[in-house]
Amino acid sequence: MASTHTPLSSTATRRKKSNKEHPTKFTIPKTHHQFKTCIGRLSLYCLNFAFNFADKAMYLLGPVLILLALGIIGCLTYVYFRIVLPMLAGINWVTSEEEWDGYWEERGYVVASRAQIEQLGKHGEATVSTFYLILLALSTPKGMLHTTIVTFFLFNIIYNYYRCVTTSNSGPSYYAVVRELASVTGFQYPETDEELVQCRKDLEKKIMEKVNKRRRELMGVTTNHATANTNGTSNLHRDEESQDSTTSPLLATSAINTEPSTTTTTTPNNTNSDKPKPKQIPRIHNWQLLSPIEWSYCRYSSQPKPPRSHYDHVTKSLVLNQDHYCPWMFNCVGYFNYRYFFNFLWFVTIALFYGIGVLVRPFMNLSGVEYRDQVRASGGISKSLKDIVVKHFKENAYIPTPEERSPVAFGFMICLSVGLAVMCLAVFHTYLLFSAQTTIEFHGNFAKRRTVGWKNPYSAETWRGNWEMVFGHRRSNGCMGVLVAMLPSRREPEFLPIPIDGKLVRRKHRVDASGAICKEEVVEMAPLITTPIGSLTTINVEGTDMMMEPNDSNATGRLKERSGRNMSRDEEHIV
């Protein structure tokens, strides 16, 4: 399908001239058809404005949300070290030098006298500073244990969040994976401009042929359905129901232009006719027509579009295994940073529930009888709270003071609300990981999961294989292997983004945990890979490419069994 491309500047100039010669005038719709057309155009303008506004807003919202996330992490860290840690260690009652000396004497240490301290040149203060109180808490076994746990979670959260924000889904690593994926699937990746133009024409031609074929099939089904309604029967094919949810205006327009119109024009003489109108043919997406390993063409990036990839309009790049765009990360979650995103969710969930466990007891004592007794013991009944210093009970360190009420309440409510929300998201992504789906594919496969015998073509057939597709080969079994795989590491994904017939394909060139390029020569793959290209079929048998006629059922049978393209394909249309 040939098309001419005009530079943007000349197009804009010609458009301005045409607007001056033929100024657009708003006409009041008088007929039902004109009113319907006017509503459609206004809806399109509103949608375009909303999408453009959302794209611009994301660039402002992303940094704000990153600062907000870092602020929440910093506030919870402050609450732990300033208030919770002395409570857990049981030393928050130590506020003066006398109590400091008494604490060490109780532990069996000999405290120097005041004269000896003055001879050493140390001039003590009336109260113990927060820094020394934290050091005192860290000297206890309980304080060291809890601080070690908090430090472990805090480091993993910050590291995975940093990697989610800074890891790019484009660049040299993307092109290296794409070329390896092309060699495995039998696709000839274009290296020059001439090859790119020819590749685009071939892919567009292939898509349009499939669109026309599918439309003819749907027209036949629609005709049969209309005839059945006339005879009093109602049989609707399930395949039609699964294609009525989302539509692609550009693809539908191009597809409609290739077929004769099936609607009849209405004249004033037959407006009251009882003839039933033919059912509208469902619009077709290109992801409904491609097999799981077939390539498409992205008109936004002007590049061949690998299987299971989508164009992100915020980062302006093709993203392999795109899951979603996360404004909290100011980045798109995809093939290269999904492991960091998954780790971040679970470390945040566990850390926040740990925070709920250590804050629930102080939170319950915010307005209890013991809290009032503690205030009364410091003389707070007859005097204002601003004029006194409320001290902790030595017997119960989990009773907060009035100045600690707001931080304790804030920390508990943040841990509870954010922890429940992030836990739901973490459980959902755990299901997606073990079922080898992305969020886009989950919504696209919703209708297909109701079909008996449907199987996800991107699944490695076992939960362990789907886990290794994201985290790499497990070096040990059990919970220890899972924990080791989730530890901080700079390694890139070990396997390609799609399995071939349920077998993971290891990448030949990737970055390992040390940052060095790791070269692998062993490739785990099925012995037979087929990809339809035109009238022939490319077959890769143990690394040897040959061509075979498509009527060979043995070569193409396996591909036909797994042909059902996921709904996860981005709506990249052929214009």
C-alpha positions in Angstrom: 0.0 0.0 0.0 1.8 3.0 -1.3 1.5 6.3 0.5 3.0 9.7 0.1 4.5 11.6 3.0 4.6 15.4 3.0 6.8 17.4 5.4 5.1 18.8 8.4 5.9 22.4 7.5 4.5 22.2 4.0 1.4 20.4 5.3 0.8 23.1 7.9 1.3 25.9 5.4 -1.1 24.3 2.9 -3.6 23.9 5.7 -3.4 27.5 6.7 -3.9 28.6 3.1 -6.9 26.4 2.7 -8.4 27.8 5.9 -8.0 31.3 4.6 -9.6 30.5 1.2 -12.4 28.4 2.7 -13.0 29.5 6.3 -14.9 26.9 8.3 -18.4 27.9 9.4 -20.4 26.2 12.1 -23.8 25.0 10.7 -26.6 24.0 12.9 -27.4 20.3 12.3 -30.9 19.9 10.9 -31.2 16.2 10.2 -30.5 13.2 12.3 -27.5 12.3 10.2 -26.0 15.8 10.5 -26.6 15.8 14.3 -24.9 12.4 14.7 -21.9 13.5 12.6 -21.6 16.7 14.7 -21.6 14.8 18.0 -19.0 12.4 16.6 -16.7 15.2 15.6 -17.1 17.0 19.0 -16.3 13.7 20.8 -13.2 13.2 18.7 -12.0 16.8 19.4 -12.6 16.3 23.2 -10.8 13.0 23.2 -7.8 14.5 21.3 -7.7 17.4 23.8 -7.9 15.0 26.8 -5.1 12.8 25.5 -2.8 15.7 24.7 -3.5 17.3 28.1 -2.8 13.9 29.8 0.5 13.6 28.0 1.6 17.0 29.1 0.4 16.5 32.6 2.4 13.3 33.0 5.6 15.3 32.6 4.7 17.5 35.6 3.0 14.8 37.7 5.9 12.3 37.5 8.5 14.4 39.4 5.9 15.5 42.0 4.9 11.9 42.7 8.6 10.9 43.0 9.2 13.6 45.6 6.0 12.6 47.4 7.1 9.0 47.5 10.5 9.9 48.8 8.9 12.2 51.4 6.7 9.4 52.7 9.7 7.1 53.0 11.7 9.8 54.8 8.8 10.5 57.2 8.3 6.9 58.1 12.1 6.5 58.6 12.1 9.5 61.0 9.2 8.1 63.0 11.0 4.8 63.4 14.4 6.1 64.6 13.0 9.1 66.6 10.0 7.4 68.4 9.6 3.7 67.6 13.2 2.5 68.1 13.5 3.9 71.7 10.1 2.3 72.5 11.2 -1.1 71.1 14.4 -0.9 73.1 12.6 0.2 76.2 14.9 3.2 76.9 12.6 6.2 76.0 12.3 7.0 79.6 16.0 8.1 79.7 15.8 11.9 79.2 18.2 13.3 81.8 21.8 12.6 82.8 20.8 11.1 86.1 18.5 8.6 84.3 21.3 8.0 81.8 23.7 7.1 84.7 20.9 5.0 86.4 20.4 3.0 83.1 24.0 2.0 82.9 24.2 1.2 86.6 21.3 -1.2 86.1 23.2 -2.9 83.4 26.2 -3.4 85.7 28.5 -0.7 84.5 30.4 1.6 86.8 29.5 5.3 86.2 32.1 7.9 86.9 31.3 10.5 89.5 30.6 14.1 88.8 34.0 15.2 89.9 35.7 12.7 87.6 33.6 13.8 84.7 34.5 17.5 85.3 38.2 16.6 85.4 37.9 15.0 82.0 36.5 18.2 80.7 33.0 16.9 80.0 30.3 19.3 80.8 27.0 17.4 80.8 23.7 18.7 79.6 20.4 18.7 81.4 18.8 16.4 78.9 20.0 13.6 76.7 20.0 14.5 73.0 18.0 12.4 70.4 21.3 11.2 68.8 22.6 9.7 72.0 19.2 8.2 72.7 19.2 6.4 69.3 22.8 5.2 70.0 21.6 3.9 73.4 18.7 2.0 71.7 21.1 0.5 69.1 23.3 -0.8 71.9 20.4 -3.2 73.0 19.9 -6.6 71.3 16.3 -5.8 70.6 17.1 -2.4 69.0 19.8 -3.9 66.9 17.5 -6.7 65.6 14.7 -4.3 64.6 17.1 -1.8 63.1 18.7 -4.5 61.0 15.3 -5.6 59.7 14.3 -2.0 58.9 17.6 -1.2 57.2 17.3 -4.3 55.0 13.8 -3.3 53.8 14.7 0.3 53.5 17.8 -0.4 51.3 15.8 -2.8 49.0 13.0 -0.3 48.7 15.2 2.6 47.8 17.4 0.5 45.4 14.5 -1.0 43.5 12.7 2.3 43.3 15.8 4.0 41.9 16.2 1.2 39.3 12.5 1.5 38.3 12.9 5.2 37.7 16.3 5.2 36.0 16.1 1.9 33.9 15.4 2.7 30.3 13.3 0.4 28.1 15.1 1.7 25.0 18.6 2.1 23.8 21.4 -0.4 23.0 20.0 -3.1 25.2 16.6 -2.9 23.5 18.0 -3.2 20.0 20.2 -6.1 21.1 17.2 -8.0 22.5 15.1 -7.1 19.4 17.7 -8.4 17.0 18.1 -11.7 19.0 14.3 -12.0 19.0 14.2 -11.4 15.3 16.7 -14.2 14.6 14.8 -16.6 16.9 11.4 -15.9 15.3 12.8 -15.9 11.7 12.1 -12.2 11.1 14.6 -10.3 8.9 15.2 -7.1 10.8 15.8 -4.2 8.5 19.3 -2.6 8.8 19.0 0.2 6.1 16.4 2.7 5.1 15.6 0.8 2.0 15.0 -2.4 3.9 12.9 -0.5 6.4 10.6 0.9 3.7 10.3 -2.5 2.1 9.6 -4.1 5.5 6.9 -1.5 6.2 5.2 -2.2 2.8 5.3 -6.0 3.4 3.9 -5.8 6.9 1.2 -3.4 5.9 0.3 -5.6 2.9 0.1 -8.7 5.1 -2.0 -6.9 7.7 -4.5 -5.6 5.1 -4.8 -9.0 3.5 -5.7 -10.5 6.9 -8.1 -7.6 7.6 -9.9 -8.1 4.4 -10.1 -11.9 4.9 -11.4 -11.4 8.4 -14.0 -8.9 7.4 -15.3 -11.2 4.7 -15.7 -13.9 7.3 -17.5 -11.5 9.7 -19.8 -10.4 6.9 -20.8 -14.0 6.2 -21.5 -14.5 9.9 -23.5 -11.3 10.1 -25.6 -12.2 7.1 -26.4 -15.6 8.6 -27.3 -13.9 11.8 -29.7 -11.5 10.1 -31.3 -14.4 8.3 -31.7 -16.3 11.5 -33.4 -13.4 13.2 -35.9 -13.1 10.3 -36.8 -16.8 10.8 -37.2 -16.3 14.5 -33.9 -17.7 15.7 -31.1 -16.0 17.5 -27.7 -17.6 17.2 -24.7 -15.3 18.0 -21.2 -16.6 17.6 -19.0 -16.2 20.7 -16.2 -14.8 18.5 -18.3 -11.8 17.7 -19.0 -11.0 21.3 -15.3 -11.0 22.1 -14.6 -8.3 19.5 -17.2 -5.6 20.5 -15.5 -4.2 23.5 -12.7 -1.9 22.1 -12.4 -0.5 18.6 -9.7 1.1 16.5 -11.0 4.1 14.5 -8.1 4.3 12.1 -7.9 0.6 11.3 -11.7 0.5 11.0 -11.6 3.4 8.5 -8.9 1.7 6.4 -10.7 -1.6 6.5 -14.1 0.0 5.6 -12.5 1.7 2.6 -11.4 -1.7 1.2 -14.9 -3.2 1.3 -18.1 -2.2 -0.3 -20.5 -0.5 2.0 -23.2 -2.8 3.5 -25.5 -0.1 4.7 -28.4 1.2 2.7 -29.1 4.9 2.2 -32.4 6.2 3.7 -34.5 8.5 1.7 -37.5 10.5 2.9 -39.8 8.0 1.1 -38.6 4.9 3.0 -37.9 6.3 6.5 -40.8 4.4 8.0 -39.9 1.1 6.3 -40.0 -2.0 8.4 -37.0 -3.5 6.6 -34.4 -4.5 9.3 -31.1 -2.8 9.2 -28.1 -5.0 8.7 -25.9 -5.6 11.8 -22.8 -3.4 11.8 -19.6 -5.4 11.3 -17.3 -5.3 14.3 -14.1 -3.3 13.9 -10.9 -5.3 13.8 -7.6 -4.8 15.6 -4.3 -6.0 14.2 -3.6 -8.0 17.4 -6.6 -10.2 16.5 -4.9 -11.2 13.3 -1.3 -12.0 14.2 0.2 -15.1 15.7 2.1 -14.9 19.0 5.5 -14.6 17.3 4.5 -12.5 14.2 5.9 -8.9 13.9 4.0 -5.8 13.1 4.9 -2.2 12.2 4.7 0.8 14.6 3.6 4.0 12.8 4.6 6.1 15.8 8.2 5.1 16.0 8.6 4.0 12.4 10.2 0.7 13.4 9.3 -2.9 13.2 7.2 -3.8 16.2 8.3 -7.0 18.0 5.7 -9.4 19.4 4.3 -8.4 22.8 5.5 -4.9 22.5 3.6 -1.6 22.7 4.3 2.1 22.0 4.4 4.3 25.1 3.2 7.8 24.3 4.8 9.3 27.4 8.4 8.0 27.0 7.9 8.0 23.2 9.4 4.6 22.7 8.5 1.0 21.9 8.5 -1.1 25.1 9.0 -4.8 25.2 6.5 -6.6 27.5 4.9 -3.3 28.4 2.9 -3.7 31.6 1.8 -0.1 32.2 3.0 3.4 32.6 3.5 4.2 36.3 3.4 8.0 37.2 5.0 7.2 40.6 8.0 5.8 38.7 7.9 8.5 36.0 8.7 5.6 33.7 7.1 2.7 31.8 7.2 -0.7 33.4 8.4 -3.2 30.9 10.8 -5.9 30.0 13.9 -4.4 31.6 12.6 -3.0 34.8 9.6 -5.3 35.7 11.8 -7.3 38.1 12.6 -4.1 40.0 9.0 -3.1 40.1 7.9 -6.5 41.4 10.5 -6.5 44.1 9.6 -2.9 45.1 5.9 -3.9 45.5 6.7 -6.8 47.8 9.4 -5.1 49.9 7.1 -2.1 50.4 4.2 -4.5 51.4 6.2 -6.5 53.9 7.9 -3.3 55.3 4.6 -1.5 55.8 3.0 -4.5 57.5 6.0 -4.7 59.8 5.4 -1.0 60.6 1.8 -1.9 61.4 3.0 -4.6 63.8 5.3 -2.2 65.7 3.0 0.7 65.7 -0.3 -0.9 66.6 0.4 -1.0 70.4 1.5 2.7 70.7 -1.5 3.6 68.4 -4.0 1.8 70.7 -2.5 3.7 73.7 -3.0 7.2 72.2 -6.1 8.0 74.3 -6.3 5.2 76.9 -6.2 5.3 80.6 -2.5 4.7 80.8 -1.9 7.7 78.5 -3.9 10.0 80.9 -2.1 8.6 83.9 1.3 9.3 82.3 0.2 13.0 81.6 -1.2 13.3 85.1 2.1 12.0 86.6 4.0 14.8 84.9 1.6 17.4 86.3 -0.4 17.9 83.1 -3.8 18.0 84.8 -3.3 21.3 86.6 -1.0 22.9 84.0 -1.0 23.3 80.3 0.8 20.6 78.2 3.0 23.4 76.8 4.4 24.2 80.2 5.4 20.7 81.2 7.5 17.9 79.9 5.7 14.6 79.8 8.0 11.7 80.6 7.5 8.0 79.6 6.7 5.4 82.2 9.7 3.2 82.9 7.4 0.2 83.3 5.6 0.6 79.9 7.6 2.3 77.1 4.8 1.9 74.5 2.7 4.8 75.8 3.5 7.9 73.6 3.7 11.4 74.9 1.5 14.3 73.6 4.2 15.4 71.2 4.5 11.9 69.8 0.8 11.4 69.2 0.7 12.9 65.7 3.8 11.1 64.4 2.5 7.7 65.8 -1.0 8.3 64.3 0.5 9.4 60.9 2.9 6.4 60.7 0.2 3.9 61.6 -2.4 5.2 59.2 0.1 5.5 56.3 1.3 1.9 56.9 -2.2 0.6 57.1 -3.7 2.4 54.1 -0.7 2.3 51.7 0.2 -1.3 52.9 -3.3 -2.6 52.0 -3.3 -0.9 48.6 0.2 -2.0 47.6 -0.5 -5.5 48.9 -3.4 -5.8 46.5 -1.2 -4.6 43.6 1.6 -7.0 44.7 -0.8 -10.0 44.8 -2.2 -9.1 41.4 1.2 -8.9 39.8 2.2 -12.2 41.4 -0.7 -13.8 39.6 0.4 -12.0 36.4 4.0 -13.2 36.8 3.1 -16.9 37.4 0.6 -16.8 34.5 3.1 -15.0 32.1 0.9 -12.0 31.5 1.1 -8.3 31.6 -1.6 -6.0 32.8 -2.5 -5.1 29.2 -2.6 -8.8 28.2 -4.7 -9.6 31.3 -7.5 -7.2 30.2 -7.1 -8.4 26.6 -7.3 -12.1 27.5 -10.4 -11.6 29.8 -12.8 -12.8 27.1 -10.5 -15.5 25.8 -10.2 -17.1 29.2 -13.8 -18.1 29.0 -13.1 -20.2 25.9 -12.7 -23.9 26.7 -9.2 -25.1 26.0 -7.6 -21.6 25.6 -4.0 -21.4 26.6 -1.7 -18.4 27.0 0.8 -18.6 24.1 3.4 -16.7 26.2 3.4 -19.1 29.1 6.4 -21.3 29.8 3.9 -24.0 30.8 5.1 -24.1 34.5 5.1 -21.6 37.2 8.8 -22.0 37.7 9.4 -21.3 34.0 7.3 -18.1 34.2 9.2 -17.1 37.3 12.6 -17.6 35.5 11.4 -15.6 32.5 11.5 -12.5 34.8 14.1 -13.4 37.5 16.4 -15.7 35.6 17.5 -19.3 36.3 17.2 -20.2 40.0 20.5 -21.3 41.5 18.8 -23.0 44.5 15.4 -24.4 45.3 12.9 -23.4 48.0 12.4 -20.0 49.7 16.1 -19.4 49.7 16.2 -19.4 45.9 13.3 -16.9 45.7 15.0 -14.6 48.3 18.3 -14.7 46.5 16.6 -13.9 43.2 14.9 -10.9 44.7 18.1 -9.4 46.2 19.5 -6.2 44.6 21.3 -6.9 41.4 22.1 -5.0 38.1 21.7 -8.0 35.9 19.5 -7.8 32.9 16.8 -10.3 32.0 18.4 -13.7 31.2 15.8 -14.9 28.7 14.0 -13.3 25.7 10.6 -11.7 26.4 8.7 -14.5 24.7 9.1 -18.3 25.0 9.0 -20.4 21.8 6.5 -23.3 22.2 6.8 -23.1 25.9 10.6 -23.1 26.0 12.6 -20.2 27.3 15.2 -18.8 25.0 18.4 -17.6 26.8 19.9 -14.3 25.5 23.3 -14.5 24.0 24.5 -11.0 25.1 23.3 -9.5 28.4 24.7 -7.6 31.3 25.3 -9.7 34.4 25.2 -8.7 38.1 28.7 -7.2 38.0 27.8 -5.0 35.0 29.9 -6.9 32.5 28.6 -8.2 29.2 27.9 -12.0 29.5 28.0 -14.0 26.3 26.0 -17.2 26.2 26.1 -19.7 23.4 23.6 -22.2 24.8 20.1 -21.4 23.6 17.1 -23.3 25.0 14.5 -23.5 22.3 12.1 -25.8 20.6 13.5 -27.8 17.7 10.9 -26.3 15.3 9.9 -22.6 14.9 7.6 -21.4 12.2 6.7 -17.9 11.1 4.4 -17.2 8.2 6.0 -14.8 5.7 4.0 -14.2 2.6 3.3 -17.4 0.7 6.2 -19.3 2.4 7.0 -20.4 5.9 10.4 -19.8 7.5 11.5 -22.8 9.6 14.4 -22.8 12.0 15.7 -26.2 12.8 18.6 -26.3 15.2 19.8 -22.9 14.0 19.4 -23.7 10.2 17.0 -21.6 8.2 15.1 -23.2 5.3 11.9 -22.4 3.3 9.0 -24.7 3.1 5.6 -24.6 1.3 2.8 -23.7 3.7 0.8 -26.9 2.8 3.2 -28.9 4.9 0.9 -29.7 7.9 3.7 -31.1 10.0 5.7 -27.8 9.9 2.8 -25.4 10.5 0.6 -27.5 12.8 2.3 -26.4 16.0 1.9 -22.7 15.0 -1.7 -23.2 14.2 -2.4 -24.7 17.6 -0.9 -21.6 19.3 -2.2 -19.0 16.8 -4.8 -17.0 18.8 -3.2 -13.6 19.1 -3.5 -11.9 22.5 -5.4 -8.7 22.9 -2.3 -7.2 24.3 -1.2 -5.7 21.0 -1.2 -2.0 20.9 -3.6 -0.3 18.6 -1.0 0.5 15.9 -3.1 0.7 12.7 -2.3 0.6 9.1 -3.3 3.9 7.4 
